[in-house]
């Protein structure tokens, strides 16, 4: 069959494209009901995604285990219902898989669809393959599955979704617990994230926020930073900004630092101190106490009803 490509011998000179070319076709009928298909499971090679997988599933990392333990302890101490949980910034799903046996239903959401796809693979009991940098152009090859991690059978009550924490769909609401794992510093509108999450959480529900407060202008404009800035000449830290955003609707019940480790290669790691705070939502109907100075200059308690 002539191709018109003069670079190969099957072509002919001055090939005219408008002339019809014909090739013979033969139909083959297989005796089996289904054609054999060889499954292809390529290795993930994106450096960012591979580092995220390794960070969550590295057995030497204690961050995930410590975070899950902190969450379980908080739910027990506060007698919090384990009906419905929202895991924002779920990454490759390790926290969701670890918490799956303790909750009836979990919504796990991450901004990156590339990250979510590996969580879904694990949920479907498939193997995830990825690479890590050893040194220079040398890479190491890895694979993992829930079976290898002794997490088999978990995940049937998890729904993984791609979503923007600052613009969640209305269906994501009515949660007893919301976990925001390193979401604020990766959001272009962290203040909006906190504002939106208030209405998603049920009264007396728990809000668990893990953040390094390391905001980056390439992601978040400085006017939207929670902290790391000066306001009227005063230093405002990330926790200060977080407290200012939540104090009207939440009570801080626990604060604990945890360390996460990101391995760049066999010689370099980055250790980050994560501030984990646990907040309990105040009832929608509550009383605020205000002190009012009357004309006779005496102080009395003035209970103002608000909702």
Helices and strands as residue ranges (DSSP letters): H 47-57, H 63-77, E 84-88, H 94-99, G 100-102, E 105-110, H 113-123, E 128-135, E 138-144, E 158-162, E 175-181, G 184-186, H 190-200, E 201-211, G 222-224, E 229-231, E 234-236, H 238-246, E 250-263, E 269-281, E 286-293, E 299-306
